Amino acid sequence: MSEVTNFKCPGCGAKLTYNGEKGEMACEHCGASFTMEQVKAAEEAEKENGAGSSLSWEHVSQGTLTDESGKIKGYVCPSCNAEMVATDLTAATECPYCGNPSIVVQSFEGVYKPDVVVPFAVNKETAKSKLKEFIKGKKLLPSNFANGNRIDNITGLYVPFWLFSCHADGFATFECFKERNWSDANADYTKKDYYSVKRSGEMDFLRIPVDAATQMDDATMDSLEPYDMSKAVPYDAAYFSGYLADKYDVSSKDSEPRANDRVRTTFVNKMQEAVKGYDSILKKNESINLTGGKSEYAMLPVWMMSGKFEGKTYHFAVNGQTGRMVGELPVDKSKYWAQIAKGTGVTFLIIMLLVFIFGSLDGTAAGIAFVVALIIGFIRGAILKGSMKNISKRTQANEYMVKESLKMRAPIDRFLYTKTERKEKTQN
């Protein structure tokens, strides 16, 4: 039985029919026409957009970490249920997650030892100073926050992470156009030449970190990056002396989606950076295949602090290797509005002074000046409020891409069709 092939318009998706007089395919809906070469190019682009990705990982198995009795010492927080393991030299007085002072000593079984550890390189005093530096100069900080909270109480904690490494190979397709504008006596014209653009290549990723503890906020851990994974060492119990170590409760398998998202975003960004010479670039699809993908279990160093203010707990963290400080500070609402008022008032006076010197001072000018000043005042407030928090989730893995591994293949740019818009000029 013969098959009936229907061609779709690259512009609007409606049915195309062959116009024998022109020797072209014509759209029944939008009236556009295309050569057979253009229709075939659009079909090829559509097939590429239907391609998918293959993202899979090999999971490295770990041995259990136990003492002679088959158990290890740890602590459980009855408030937030966090579980932490420790050596006999560790004295935990409060939970590093919620600040609860009641920590229960407990023994654990079946705790996995990490493949690698990044040792603490930043001491407690330096970590304390990072928080003080973060607080310094914050105009919206409540006056009694620093003095009324336990900013000196700090816990060194090894946080469980999965480290993902892989080789990524594939391509990304984009819909792009080049635009040209011109006019005549009757109308303005905009011509857009559309192209299907394909960029392909390969790259390696080495030890992308994904935290493996549900108690730990993902965005906070992302914000502590990057870690220098070249300083990671094989597990040795000596590194844990005097520190807590969180138990992982997120499996490597369950952590894959976050690693995949970061690989995918970075890969597509690198492909898009190679697209040049177009006025608009719209990503249509990507197809990425991972080979040699594996995960390792690691412990990374973090100094944890928490304090309560007006019924809310605020958490702070310091990268125990680099000293990077992240957290969120409370905002004094009265100070926030005062700063907006200050910014608005100062800006209004400056604008009015300039109007008085260079222009005509009237009610209209004053009204416009006030609106502009108010906008600037709110922008000032937003900037000051934004400085109270430096936590954001990572969506890429640029720091973990091996730069010399990036190899781009020959670019493919297919012309699809032309669309011209005509806008009549208003006749006087």
N, C-alpha and C positions, 0 to 999 in steps of 0.2 A: 504494500500500500504506500503510495507516495505521500510525502510530508508537505504541509503548507508552511512556508516561512513568512512571518510577519516582521516587518522592520519598523522600529520606533524612531520617532523624531528625537534627535539629540538635544533639541532645545526645550520641548514641552512634553515629550513622551507619547504623543498621539501617533496614530497609524500613518505610515508613509506609503504612497502609491507612486508607481512609475509614470512619469510624464514623457510620452514618446516624442513629442514635438521638441522638447528641450533636452531630452536624453538625460534627465535628472529625476531624483526621487522628491516628490512634493508632499508637504504636510497638509493634511485635511483641516487641521485646527488653526495653526498660526500662520500658514501660508509660506513658510520658509522652504527653500529647496536646497538639495545637496547632491553632489556627485556620488557615484557609487564608491569611489575611493574614500570619501568622507564618511559615508555610512558604514563601510567596513572598518574604518579606523575607530568609529564610535562603538561598534560592536566589540572590537578587541579591548577597548578601554573598559566596557561594561563587564567583560569576562574577567579582566584583572581585578575589577572592584568586587567581584564575587569570591575572590580567593580568600582563604582564611589563614590563620597563624597556627603554628604548632609549638606550644610552650610547655615543656615538661622538664622535670628535674630528677636527679638521682639523690637519694637521701643517705647521708653517711650515718652509720649506726654508732652508738656510743656505749661504753661500758658503764656499769653502775659504780657509784662512789659511796663506799660504806666503810665503817671501821671494823675492828675485830669482832664486834658483836653483831655485825650485819646492819647496823643503824648509824645514823649521823645525828648530831645535835642541831637543833633549830629553834625557831620562834614562830608563834602564831599570834596574829592580832585578832582579838575577839570582836573588834569593832568593824574592820573591813575584810577580815578573813585572809589577809595576806600571809603567805608562808615563806620563811627565809631560813636558809641554812647558815651555819656558822662554825668556826673552830672554837676550841675551849678558851682561847684568848680573847674572844669577842664578848663584850658586855653590852647587850642591847637594853636600853631603858625606855625607848618609845618607838612606835611604828614610823618608819620614814615616809610612808604614804599618806596617812591620815593624821599623824601627830598624837595618836592615842597613847597615853603613858603606861597602859596595862598590857605588857607583853608576856605571853605564856611560853615557858620553856617546853619543848616537845622533841621527841626523836622521830626521824623520818626513815622510811625504807624506800628503796628503788629510785633514788635520786641519781640522775645521769651526770657524769663528769663531762666537762666541755672538751672539745678538741683543742681549742686554743684559748688563751687569755691575753687581754691587753692590760698590763699592770698599771696601777695608779702611778702617775708621775707628778700630780698636783697634790700638795699636802693640805691638811685641814685649814690651817691659817690662811693660806692663799685662797682657798675656796670661800672662806668667810669674807675676805676682802672683796671678792668678786660680787657678792650680794650687796655689800656696802657701796661699791662703785655703781651698781645697777640702780640703787635707790637714789643716789646723789643727783641733785639737780632736777628731780621730777616735780614739776610745779603743781600737779594735781594730786600728789600723795597726801593722804590724811596726816595731820601733824603728829598724831599719837601712834601711827602705825609702827614705825621703826622701834620706838621705845617700848611700846606695849606688847610686842610679839617676840617670840623666842628666836631671834635671828642668829643667836650664837649656838643654837642647838642644831647640830649637823651630823649626818650619818653617812659613812662610806659604804656604798652598796655596789656589788657586782651584779649587773643586770643581764639576764639571758637574752641572747640574740641568735638568729639564724643568719649565716653569711652565704649569700648566693653568688656563684660564679658560673659563667657560661660563655659560649661563642654564639653570637646572633648573626643570622644571614637572612636576607630577604629584600623586599622592596616596598615602596609606598607610591601610591598614585595620587595625582592632584588635578583638579580642574582649574585652569588658569585662563586669563584673557589679557589681551593687549588692547588698550583703548585709544581711540583717536577722535577728536572733536573738531568740528568746523561749522561755519554758518554761511548762509546766503541771505538774500534780501527777504526771503519769506519764512525761513525756518532755521532752527539749530539742530545739528546732527551729532549723534554719538554712535560710532562704529566700534563694535567689540569683536575681535577675532578670538575664538575659543580654541583651546588646546587641551589634549590629554597628555599629562606630563608624568613620566615614570622615572624614579631614581632608585637605584639598587646598590647594595653594598654589604659589608660585613664588619663586625667589630667584636672585641672581647670585653667582658665585664668581670671584675675581680672583687669578690667579697662585698656585695651589696648588703648592708645590715638591715634586718627587720626584727624589731624587738619581739620577744616571745613570752611576755608576761601580761596577762589581762589587767593587772593592777596598774601597770604603767601606761600613761597616756601616750598614744602613738605619735601625736603631733609634737609633744614635748621631747620624746626620744629622737624624732627626726630633726628637730631644731638643734640638738646637741652636735650633730654631724658637722664636718666629717671627722672620722677617726683615721689615724694613720695605721692601716692594717699591716704595714711592713714591720711594725713593732710588736705584732702579736707573737706570743711564745707558746710552746706546748704546755699543757696543764701541769701545774705543780702546786701542791697544797700550801706551800710557803707563801704564795701570793695572796692567799685568802686570810692569812693571820691578821686579826684585828679588824676585819671587815665582815659585813653581812653579804650573803649571796642569795639572790632571789631564785626560787624554783620556777622553771619554765612550765607553763600550762597551755601554751599554744604550740601545736605541733608544726613541724617543718612543712607538712602538706598543707595545713591551714594557713601558713604564712606565704605560700606561693603567689596568691593573687596580688599582694602588695609588691612583691618582687617583680612579677610580670608587668604590672602597671608601670613601674619605674623603667624597666627595660624597654617597653613599648614606647613610652613617651620620649625617652632619649633617642631611640633609634629613629623614630619619625622626625624628631627635631633635626637630627643630623641630615636626614634625607631632604627635608624642606630647606635647610640652609644652602643646599646645592642647587636650588631652583632660583634662577636669576633671569632678569629681563622682562618680568611680567608685572602688570598693574594690580592684579589680584591673584591670590593663591588660596585655593580651598582644598583641604585634604579630603579625598574620597575614600581611600581604603589603604590598609597595609597588610602584608603577609610576611610574618617573621617566624623563622624556624630556629629553635635552640638546639645546639649539640654540645655535648660535654657538660651539660648543666648539673651542678651538684650543690648541696647545702652542707655547711659545717655548723656545729654547735659551738658558740663562743660566749665568753663572759667579758663585758665591757664595763669600765669603771665610771661610776657616777656618784657625786656628792649630792645627797638629798636633804632638803629643808622644807619645812611647812610651818605655817602659822595661821591662827584664826583671827579674823577681824569682822566684827558685827555679824557673827553667826556663820560666816563663810570661811572655808579653809583655802589658803593660797599656797601653792606648791612652787618650789624653785629647785632647779637642778644645775649642776656644774659638771661639765665634761671632765672626768678625772685624769684624762691624758693631756688635753689642750687648755683647759681652764675656761672654755666657753660657757657663759652664764645665760640661762633662759628661765623665763617665768612670767607671771602676770601679777601686777600690783593693783591694789584697790584704788578706785577713783573717788575723790571727794567731790560730790556734786556741786556744792556751793563754790568750790574753787574752779570747777569746770565752767560754770556760768559766769563767774567773775572774769575768767580769762577771755571768754567770748566777748563780754561787755568791754573789757579793756582793749582788745584788738579792734572791736568795732569803733569805739570812741576815738582812739588814736588815729585810725585810718580815716575816719570822717573829718577830723580836724585838719589832717594833712591835705585831703582832697579839697575841702572848702578853702584852705589857704591858697592852694594852686588856682582854684577857680577865681578867687578874689584878685590874684595877681595877674592872671593871664586871660580871664574870661569875664562873663557877666554874671553877677551874683543875683539869683532870683529863686523863687519857690521851686520851680522845676529842677533847677540845678541842685538845690539842696536835697530834694527827694531822690534824685538819681544817685547823688553822693552817698546818701544814707543806705540805699539798697546795696550799692557796691561795697560799702564799708561793712554792712551786716554779713554779706557773703564771705568777705575776707575774715571776719571775726569767727564765723563758724568753721572756716577752713583751718584757722589757727587752733580752734578747740579740737578739731578732728586730729590734727597733727600731734598735739600734746597728749591726747587720749591714746593714739596709736603707739606713742613712745612708752606707754605703761605695760606693753605686752610685746614680746619678741618670739612668740611661738607660732609656727606655721608648719603644715604637713608637707613633706617632700613628695613631689610627683615625678622627679627625674633622678638619674643616677650618673650625672656627668663626672662627678669626682671619682667614680669607680670604673669608668670606661678607660681601658688601656689605650692612650692616645695614638701610639704608633701602630695599633692594630686596625685602625680605621682604614678601609680600602673601598673606594667608590668605583663602580663600574660605569661603562659608557652610558651617557644620558639618552633618554628616548623622549622626544617631543613630537606628538602627532597633532597636526591641524585638524580640527573637527568641523567648525562651521563659522559663519559670520552673521552677526545680528546688528542691524542698523536701526536706531530709533530716531524718529523725526518729530520735533516739537515746533508747532507753528508759532511764529512771532505774533504778538499782539499788534494789530494794526491801529495806528492813531487816527 
